[in-house]
Amino acid sequence: MAKARITVVQRAIYRDLADRYINKTRYPKGFDACPLWKDGQTFEVEGSPTKPADFPCDWAWTDIHRDVAMILFGANPPWMARAGVAVSCCRDGLRPVSFLIERAEE
């Protein structure tokens, strides 16, 4: 059965955009990179591209789901240096999170 590992590889914050566009009444001190994740945090998916129970963000899952499925089902993005690997991210415009998706060899 196919397996994939999802690893949080980078959490970013675009301070210039956040400072310009966030609701300063609700967030008077601004905000930092997404607090739901830790760099290096990993998740496992086996068989079908179903969101892991401990994956903390439905929005991020929706954004990376297609790439998880692609890797699980054997695709190899031609722009990646290694087969069975993709880099995907959530599309939070102020504080995106990048994920490394790797097919686990049986």
Residue pairs with C-beta under 8 A, 6 or more apart in sequence:
1 46
1 47
1 106
2 46
2 47
2 72
2 73
2 74
2 103
2 104
3 44
3 45
3 46
3 47
3 72
3 103
3 104
3 106
4 44
4 45
4 46
4 49
4 68
4 71
4 72
4 101
4 102
4 103
4 104
5 42
5 43
5 44
5 45
5 101
5 102
5 104
6 42
6 43
6 44
6 45
6 52
6 55
6 64
6 68
6 99
6 100
6 101
7 40
7 41
7 42
7 43
7 99
7 100
7 102
8 37
8 38
8 39
8 40
8 41
8 42
8 97
8 98
8 99
9 39
9 87
9 98
9 99
9 100
10 39
10 97
10 98
11 33
11 34
11 37
11 39
11 95
11 96
11 97
11 98
12 33
12 95
12 96
12 97
12 98
13 31
13 32
13 33
13 94
13 95
14 93
14 94
14 95
15 30
17 93
17 94
18 30
18 31
18 94
18 95
19 30
21 94
22 30
22 31
22 94
24 30
31 94
31 95
32 95
33 95
33 97
34 57
34 90
34 92
34 95
34 97
36 56
36 57
36 60
36 97
37 56
37 57
37 97
43 52
43 54
43 55
44 52
44 104
45 52
45 68
45 72
47 72
48 72
49 65
49 68
49 69
49 72
51 58
51 61
51 65
55 61
57 90
59 90
59 92
60 90
60 97
60 99
63 88
63 89
63 90
63 91
64 88
64 89
64 90
64 99
64 101
67 86
67 88
67 101
68 88
68 101
70 77
70 86
71 84
71 85
71 86
71 101
71 102
71 103
72 103
74 103
76 83
76 84
77 85
77 86
80 86
80 87
84 102
84 103
84 105
85 100
85 101
85 102
85 103
86 100
86 101
87 98
87 99
87 100
87 101
88 98
88 99
88 101
89 96
89 97
89 98
89 99
90 96
90 97
90 99
